[in-house]
Amino acid sequence: MPARAARSRTWERLLKPFSNVQPGEGARAALMLLCIFLIMTAYYVMKTAREGLILTGGTFGLRGDELKTYATGAMALLLIVLVPAYDMLADRHRRIRLINLSYLLLLASLIAFFVLGEAGVPIGFAYFVWFGLVSAFMVAQFWSYATDLYNEDQGKRLFALIATGGTLGAIIGPHIAKLANTFTLMLIGAGLLVGAIILFNVIEHRAPRERRDKEIEGPGGFALVLGDRSLLMIACLLLLTNVVNSTGEYLLSHAVSEHAIALVPDSSHPELSGAMREAVIGEHRREIIKTFYSNFFIWVNALSFVIQAFLVSRVIKRIGVRHALFILPVIAFGAYWAIGMIGGLAVVRLAKTAENATDYSIQNTVWQSLFLKSDRAVKYKAKATMDTFFVRAGDAISAIVVALGIHQFGFGARELAFVNVALIIVWMGIAFAISHAHRMLQREVQHERHPMRRPSGLIYHYSRRHRDSAAGS
């Protein structure tokens, strides 16, 4: 025990410049930081492999960039089945067993995709859909665990610090992706996730036994979200955020694909013929796209790290969570206005870099903090439902927007950018409604007998009502 306390004090001294780490918190915070570092490194290694596979592997008569957008509709439909299945697993297993089982299934799937890809089986579309499903659960599970592991005060102090591990992993991941071919990246991602599983179990072993043994009880994720106005309002905000972001991802994918075609046109490699020529051209374009996305992810996540490490905690402390909700939509509004007015790959890349970096830093920290004082069912079920189904539903709506815009109205990239500008205005309206409701809730709390029990966000509204109804039944 003395050795463990000494190690914790060492970590506290190392982490003190970045956050207000209290005695006894250093070692666990460092382990959590390392765990999300491994998860996000694996995420970006696998995501980089995904881009090359989908953008050069068009099928169903569609080009890869358009197919990539429509594939999100398939994800949303699959999640209608997968979310209740995940709820059933959560009901039957303690939190660490739930995490272990989820990650082992993920590892088995990765190995299967590697074997099929090396055998020449076209896996682009299937891998894209699979990764879109499991990556959402993968990251959501970590933050559900974090909100369950820490109390409200600890989360407010430590989440910004822990999240820097994720941004560091997001920087390192694309660098690693440059060192191997597309299919080998899958094995690298699997190895990183094995390390994350080990860390989850080490952290759980150090947690208090009463927290480890507590079961996840409550209604399913869909029932929780649809049955509470506060949760539904936040879910709608998340959905609309992803409609805008996914439409922007199509704009970037389209610009990158056009760039790759310009560099390696259909008339290239005249010395070859037939299927061999198509294979060579496809390989060259895939590597151009992979290199572009590797560099893009590096810049996005480097900027995200700077914002996360040096600005997030200060911004939230200064302006509060309510006002922080408006930072991302304001930046996105300017970004898509610039795309609509100017256009071109350079402008799209700069705009998406600013939008994504803000999303991954400030927006992510605000989002996770909302769940600190919620019940376990909200953390593991409602939050997982939002982070998976509502995110992918937003992607699916984006696919419909893109399809109608391209095929029905003949929109190009600039017109779709202005569609996003209009959607961002609605997004700001929802953020204002959430901010107003949050302010009203805080005023109500000031009249309670126990002012120290103040909610950290709208999620508290459900948690309190659920506990009261359970006590009365």
N, C-alpha and C positions, 0 to 999 in steps of 0.2 A: 504493500500500500504506500509506504514512504517513497519508493521509487516511482510509482505512478504519479503521486502528487508532485514530485520533483520534475517529472517530464511535463506535467500540465503547466507548472510555473514557467518552464522554459518556453513553451509555446505561447503562454500569455505575454511574456516579454517580447517575443518576436512579432506577435500580432497586434500588440498594443498601439503601435503607430497608425494602424489602419482602422481600428474599431475599439470601442469601449469594452474590452474583454475582461470579465470579472474573474476572481479566483475560482478555480475548479472548472472553468469553461474552455481553457486553451486547447487541451489535447483533443477533446471531442469536436471542437470547431475546426481544428486542423484536419481531422479525419473526414469530416463532412466536406470540407473544401477539396480535399484530395479525391473523394468519391465523385463529386459532381465534375471535377476536372477529368477523370477517366471517362465518365459517361458522355460528356460533351466532346471530348476528343474522339471517342468512338463514333458519336453521332455525325461529326463532320467528315470523318474518314468514309463512313458508309454513305453519307449524303453526296459526297463528291463522286463516288462510284455511280450513284443513282443517276446523276445528271447526264453523264456520258451515255449510259445505257438507254435512257428514255428518249433523249433528243436525237439519237442516231438510229433509233429502233422503231420508227413509225409503223403502224399496223392499222387494220380496219379501214384502209384507204386514207388515213390521216397522217400528217406530218408529226414529228415528235413533239414540237413545241405546243401544238394544238392538242395532241393526245395527252400530254402532261397535264393540261388544265382540266380536260374532261375526266381524267382518271380519278380526280377527287370526288366526283359524284359516286363512283363505285365504292370509295372508302366510306362515305356517309351512309350508304345503304348497308354496308357490312357492319358498321358500328351499331346499327339498330339491333342487331343480333348479338354482337360482341359485348356491348356494355352490360346488358342483363347477365350474360355469362360471367363477366368479370365480377358483377355484384354477388353472384352465387359463390364464387371463389372467396370473395372477401368475407362473406357470412360464415364460411366453413373453416377459415384458416386465420391464425394470428398474423400480425403484420409482417414478421420476418419470413414466415413460410410463404405468404402471399408473394413477397418480393422474390424469394428464391425460385419459386415455381415459375413466375412470369419470366424471369431472366433466363432460366434454363430452356424454356420453350423458344425464346428468342435466339439463343445460341444454336439450338438444333436447326432452326430455320436458316440461319446464316450459313451453316456448313452445307446444307442441302443446296442452297443457291450457288455456292462456290462450285460444288461438284457438277451441277447442271450447266453452269456457265462455261466451265472448262471443257465440258463435253460438247459444246457448240449449240446447246439448246437456247433458243431466243427467250430470254427471261426479263427483258427490259420492262414491259408493262406490268408483269406480275411482281417484280422486285419493287417497282415504284409504288404500287398499291400496298404491298406488304410493309415496306419501310414507312410509309405515311401513317399506317395504323400503329405499328409497334413503337415507333419513335415517340409518338404522342404519349402513349402509356408509360414509356421508359422514363421520360423527363417528369411527367406528372406524378409518377410514383415517388420519385425522389423528394419532390417538394411536399407531397402529402406526408411523407415520413418526417420531413423537417418540421412542418407545422405541428405534427404530433409529438415530436421529440422536445421542442422548446415551448416555453410559455410565452405570453404576449410580450413581456418586457425583454426577454432574451431574443426573441425573433426580431423585434425592432432594432436591437443593437447589432445582431450578428448576421442577419440575412444578407445585407449588402456585402459583408465580408465573405461569407460563404459563396455568394454568387460570383465573386471574382474568380473563384476556381473554375466555374463554368466558362467564363469569358476567356480565361487562359487556355482552357481545353479547346475552345472554339478557334483560338489562334493557332495552336499547335496542330490540330487535326488536319487542316488543309496543307500544311507543310509536309506532314507525313504522307498525305495523299499523292504528293509529287514523286515519292520515292518508289512507288510500286504500280503495277498495272491494275486495271479496273477490278479484276476478280480477286487478286491477292489482297486488295483492300478489305474484302469481306472477312478474311481470316485475321487480319490485323485488328479490325473492329471487334471480332469475337474475343481475341486475347485481352483487349482492354476491358471488355465487359466482365471477364472472369475476375480481373482485379477489383472491379467495382463490387461484385458479389461478395468477395472476401471482406472488403471494407464494411459493407452493410452489416455483415455478421459480427465483425469486431465491434462496431459501434453499438449494435444491439446487445452484445454481451456486457458492455459497460453501462447500459441503461438500467435504471431502477427496475426491480423485478415486477413491481405492481404495474408499471407501464408496459412491460413486455407481455405480461399474461392477459392484459385486458383485451376483450374481444371487440370486433367491429360490429356494432349493432345499429339497426335502424332501417328505414325503407330503402328501396333501390334508388339509384342515381337519378333516373328520369322522374320518379315520383317526388323526390326532394326538390328538384329544380322547378318542375311544373306546378308544384303545390305551394310555392312561396313566392310572393311578388318580388321580394328583394333579390333572391337568387335568380329569378327569371330575368330581371332587369340587367343584372351583371352578365348573365349568359348572352343576352341579346347584344350587349356591348362587345363582348368577345366575338360573337358571330360577325357583326358588322366590321370589326377591325380586320378580320380575316378575309372578308369579301374584298376589301380594299387592297390588302397585302397580296392576296393571291392573284388579283387582276394585275397588280404591279409585277408579280413574278412572271406572268405571261408576257408582259411587255419586255421584260429583260430577256427571257428565253427566246422570244421572237427576234430581238435585236442581235443576240449572240448567234443564233442559227443563221441569220442572214450574213453575219460577219464571217462565219465559217464557210458558208457557200461561196462567198466572194473570194476568200483566200484559196479554196480548193473547189473550183467550178466543175460542173459535169464534164467539161471538155478536157480536164486534166488527165495525165497519164495516158496519152494516146497510144503508147507502146503496148498497152494491155488491152484486153477485150473481154466482153461478156461479164460473167459473175466475178471473175478475179478483179477486174477493173472496179466494179462497184464495191467490192470488199475493201480494196485499198483506199478508195476515196472515202468510204465510210469510216475506216480506221483513222485516217488523217483528220477528218472533221471531228471525230470523237475525242481525239487527243487535244485538238485546239480548244474544244469546249471544256474539257476537263481542266486544262491549264488556266483558261479564263476564270472558271468558277473557283479554282484553288486560290488564285490571286484575289478574286472578289471576296471570298470568305475571309481571307487573311486581313484585308483592309477593313471589312465590316467589323470583324471581331476585335481587331486592334483598337479601333475607335470605341467600340462597346466597352472594352476593358478600361480605357482611360476614363470614360464617363462613369462606369461602375465604381472604379477605385477612388476617384477623386471628386465626383460630383453628386452621385445619387443620394448618399446619406445627408449631405449638406442641403441639397435642393429640397428633399422631403422634409427635413427639419425646419427649413426656412418657410416654405410655402404650404406644407401639409399635403396629405394624400388627396384631398378633394381637388385642389388646384393642379396637382401633378397629373391628374387624369387628362388634362387638356394639352400637355406637352406634345405627345405623339401626334394627335390629330392636327395640331397647328403645323408641325414640321411636315407631315404628310400632305397637307393642303398645299404648302409651298412647293413641295417636290413634284407633285403631279401637275400643278399649274405650269411649272417649268418644262416638264415633258410635253404637255399639250402645246405650249407656245413655241418651243425650240425643237425638241425631238433629237434623235440621233443616239448612238450607242453610248457616247461619253456622257451625255446628260442623263440618260436612263440609269447608267451605272452610278453616277454621283448621287442622284435622287434616291435610288434604292439603298445605297450605302448609308445615307443619313437616316432614312426611315427605319431600316433594319437595326442599325446600331442603337437607336433610341428605343426601339421595341425590345431588344434583348437586354437592355440595362434598366433604364428608369421604369418603363412600362412593366417589365417582368417583376421587378422588386415590389412595385405597388400592388400588382396582382396577387403575388404570394402572400403579402402581408394581410390581405383582406381575410384570410382563413385562419389566422393565428388563434382566435378565440372561439372558433366554431366547434361543434361536436365532431366526434370521430367519423360518424356516418357522412357528414358534410365534407370532411377532409378527404376521405378515401373513396366515396361514392359520387357525391354531387360534384366535387371538384374534378374527379376523373371524367365524369360525363361531360362537363364543360370543356376540359382540355382535349377531349377526343371528339365526341360527336358534334358539339357546337362549333369547334374549330373546323372540322371537316365539312360540316353543313355550310359554313361560310365559304369554304373552298368550292363546294358544289354550286352554290349560288353564283360564285364568281365564274364558274364554268358556263353557266347558263347566260350570264351577262356577256361573256366573250363570244359564245356561240351565236347569240342573237345579234350582237354587234357586228360580227364578221359576216355571217351568212344572210341575215335578214336586212340589215341596214347598211351593209358595206363599209363599216367603220374600219379605219386604220388605227395605228398605235396612238396617234394624237387624240383622236375622238374618244378612244377608250380611256385615255388619261383624264379627259374632262368629265367622263362618266364617274370616275373615281372622285373628282373634285366635288361633284354633287352628293355622292354618298358620304363624303367626309363631313359635309354640313349636317346631314342626319346624325352621323356619329357624334358630332359635338352636341347635338340636341339631347341624345341619350346620356352623354356624360354630364350634361347640365342637370338632367333629371335625377341622376344618381347623386350628384353633389348636393342638390337641394334636399333630397330625402335623407342623406347622411347628416346634413346640418340640422334638420328637424329632429332626427333621432338623438343627436347630441343634446339638444335643448330639453328633450323629454327626460334624458338621463340626469340632468342637473337638478330635477325635482325629486329624484329617488332618495330614499333614506340612506343608501350606501353609495355615495358619490365615487368611492374608489373603484367600484365595479363598473367602469365605463367601457362601453363596447369599442372595439377597434375598427369597426366597419359595419356595413349593412348585414353581413352574414350573421352577426350577433342576434338580429331580429328573429331569424329562424331558430337558432340554438336555444334561446330563452323560451320561445313558445313551445318547442319540442320537449324541453325538460318539464315545463309546467303541465303539459298535457299528459306526459308519461307519469308524473307524480300523482295526477288526479285519477288515473285509470286503475 
